């Protein structure tokens, strides 16, 4: 599996970044947890905070799968396909959660970064995992792109959540 071996350093970097960002996200959630909770905030967390951890976890899992010493492409293609299809199903759930929560009114940017772009990344992940069984090297670039997209979506969403809580929510509680 020479093609996978050529990507090993890429996935070591991307997977490590995903793992570190998961840890940082837990620190941020711990700090934000000290702030007063409003009604429906748990639903908003399920719609906006939890998916960030899921995306970082998907990047870490994809990196682990592609760094394992496989003998052929069938095993990792199957696992990555399942990961991609699971991500697609999860994004449908996230979109429903975004609509049903009442703590925050999602803006267009929120729909892009919390629903549409992750859905696209998981779709590319599932499709390129399937294509990797038949087309060798080219789908590996799509797999790498999907991992980077999920990583950058997670970074954006984590930063967006932190700035929202620091500049909007903290300001609202300070004014009370």
Secondary structure as the mmCIF struct_conf table of DSSP 4:
data_model
#
loop_
_struct_conf.conf_type_id
_struct_conf.id
_struct_conf.beg_label_comp_id
_struct_conf.beg_label_asym_id
_struct_conf.beg_label_seq_id
_struct_conf.end_label_comp_id
_struct_conf.end_label_asym_id
_struct_conf.end_label_seq_id
HELX_RH_AL_P HELX_RH_AL_P1 UNK A 2 UNK A 5
TURN_TY1_P TURN_TY1_P1 UNK A 6 UNK A 7
HELX_RH_AL_P HELX_RH_AL_P2 UNK A 8 UNK A 32
TURN_TY1_P TURN_TY1_P2 UNK A 33 UNK A 34
BEND BEND1 UNK A 35 UNK A 35
HELX_LH_PP_P HELX_LH_PP_P1 UNK A 36 UNK A 38
TURN_TY1_P TURN_TY1_P3 UNK A 39 UNK A 40
HELX_RH_AL_P HELX_RH_AL_P3 UNK A 41 UNK A 48
TURN_TY1_P TURN_TY1_P4 UNK A 49 UNK A 49
HELX_RH_AL_P HELX_RH_AL_P4 UNK A 50 UNK A 67
BEND BEND2 UNK A 68 UNK A 68
BEND BEND3 UNK A 71 UNK A 72
HELX_RH_AL_P HELX_RH_AL_P5 UNK A 73 UNK A 100
BEND BEND4 UNK A 103 UNK A 104
HELX_RH_AL_P HELX_RH_AL_P6 UNK A 108 UNK A 111
HELX_RH_PI_P HELX_RH_PI_P1 UNK A 112 UNK A 116
HELX_RH_AL_P HELX_RH_AL_P7 UNK A 117 UNK A 135
TURN_TY1_P TURN_TY1_P5 UNK A 136 UNK A 137
HELX_RH_AL_P HELX_RH_AL_P8 UNK A 138 UNK A 163
HELX_RH_PI_P HELX_RH_PI_P2 UNK A 164 UNK A 169
HELX_RH_AL_P HELX_RH_AL_P9 UNK A 170 UNK A 174
TURN_TY1_P TURN_TY1_P6 UNK A 175 UNK A 175
#
